[in-house]
Amino acid sequence: MPDASYAIAAVLVTAAVTWALRALPFAALAPLRESGTVQYLSTRMPAGVMLILVVYCLRDLPLTQPRALAPVVAVAVTVGLHVWRRNALLSILGGTAVHVILSSTVFAP
């Protein structure tokens, strides 16, 4: 069994490495906050990421089967809610609720 000084040194080194790894991103990103490119990406990325997620989720959707209507209607409700209220949480929760309700009742297998 290691002696006490070895265990204390191991804990101190582990704490220092953990602190450095958590502080490093903040120190590295501080100069980037004023970058024009980063500011442009911060305004454009959320919509792009959402579009990629929608395409990824709907890519294997069998459009010839009636059960495909549940996700399509849910996406339409999500977009409609977001255009109407401009509230991401409301849009996501509303679309999810519509999808769950339609999938488990109307279009249940």
Summary of the structure (lengths in Angstrom):
residues: 109
radius of gyration: 23.9
end to end distance: 60.4
largest distance: 69.9
contacts: 229
relative contact order: 0.07
helix: 84%
strand: 0%
